[in-house]
């Protein structure tokens, strides 16, 4: 499954997040794959695409960052997958 992870930096403080990332990396648990990420222009949020068999696998990862970041995790599918499915009329 794919997940859009929206991170909101607490106190808009990207410096501490960057320092931890430089020191320890992304700190993903086994079974979670990182695909790509984007940071908003003001540096207050990060948007990431992650992949895991189930959302619960992201729990350990969130726990490693939740002192600095608030998380919203949204299951997503690709546009192609969405539009290939039949729609109710």
C-alpha positions, 0 to 999 in steps of 0.5 A, a space after each residue: 500500500 502507498 501512503 501520503 505522509 504529511 508531516 507538520 514540523 512542531 514550532 516550524 523548526 526544521 533545524 532539529 529535524 534536519 540535524 536528526 536526519 543527518 545523524 540517524 537517517 530516515 530511521 525506517 523500520 523493516 517493511 517500510 519503503 520511502 519513495 519521495 518527498 517534498 517540503 513546502 516553500 516555507 519549511 513548515 511541512 513535508 509530504 512523503 510517499 511511503 510504502 508498506 503492507 499496512 499502516 501499522 508498520 509506520 507506527 515505529 517510524 512515527 514514534 522516532 519523530 513524533 517529538 519534533 513532527 505531527 503526522 497525518 498518514 493517508 492511504 493513497 492509490 495512483 491516479 491510474 489505479 483510481 481511474 481504472 476502477 469502475 465507478 457507480 453511476 
